[in-house]
Amino acid sequence: MIVGLDKHVKKSKASKTPGLPDCPTGLFLEIGPGDTLFKIAKEQGVTVEGILALNPGIDPKNLQIGSFICLPLPQT
């Protein structure tokens, strides 16, 4: 686990992991019930814009529970 990241964030050494979207940071988060991009950004110390930039085609109004999104590195 990476310090400062939520327990639902998974770290992958590869930017391309089978079954997960391409992710240059290697940080993935599984969407849970009630998640919104704003909530995720606030909890993870990142921006909504940063999440959107790494997840082209994501629909912020229709996040799918159990799907994974790529997270930017936390802001320090």
C-alpha positions in Angstrom: 0.0 0.0 0.0 1.2 3.5 -0.7 1.1 6.0 2.1 -1.8 8.4 1.9 -3.8 6.2 -0.5 -7.0 4.6 0.4 -7.1 0.8 1.1 -9.2 0.3 -2.1 -6.3 1.6 -4.3 -4.3 -1.1 -6.0 -0.7 -0.6 -7.1 0.5 -2.3 -10.2 4.1 -2.3 -11.4 3.0 -2.3 -15.0 1.2 0.4 -16.8 -0.7 -2.2 -18.7 -2.3 -5.0 -16.5 -4.6 -7.6 -18.0 -8.2 -6.8 -17.2 -7.4 -3.2 -16.2 -7.3 0.0 -18.2 -3.9 1.4 -19.3 -2.5 3.4 -16.4 0.8 5.2 -16.5 0.9 5.7 -12.7 0.0 2.1 -11.9 -2.5 3.2 -9.4 -6.0 1.8 -9.7 -9.2 2.3 -7.7 -12.2 0.0 -7.7 -15.4 2.0 -8.0 -17.7 1.3 -5.0 -21.3 2.1 -4.1 -21.8 5.9 -3.8 -18.5 6.8 -5.4 -18.3 10.0 -7.4 -15.2 11.4 -9.1 -15.4 14.4 -6.6 -15.5 12.1 -3.6 -12.7 9.9 -5.0 -10.5 12.9 -5.8 -11.0 14.4 -2.3 -10.3 11.1 -0.6 -7.2 10.3 -2.7 -5.6 13.8 -2.8 -6.0 14.2 -6.5 -8.1 16.3 -8.9 -11.2 15.4 -10.8 -9.4 16.8 -13.9 -6.5 14.5 -13.3 -8.8 11.4 -13.0 -10.6 12.4 -16.2 -7.3 12.9 -18.1 -6.1 9.4 -17.3 -9.5 7.8 -18.0 -10.7 9.0 -21.4 -14.3 8.0 -22.2 -15.3 7.6 -18.5 -18.8 8.9 -17.8 -18.7 10.8 -14.5 -22.4 10.5 -14.2 -22.5 6.7 -14.7 -19.6 5.1 -12.7 -19.9 1.3 -12.7 -19.5 -0.4 -9.3 -16.7 -2.9 -9.5 -14.9 -1.3 -12.5 -11.4 0.1 -12.1 -10.2 3.6 -12.9 -6.6 4.9 -13.1 -5.6 7.5 -10.5 -3.0 10.2 -10.9 -0.2 10.4 -8.3 -1.4 12.2 -5.1 -0.6 15.9 -4.9 1.9 16.7 -2.2 
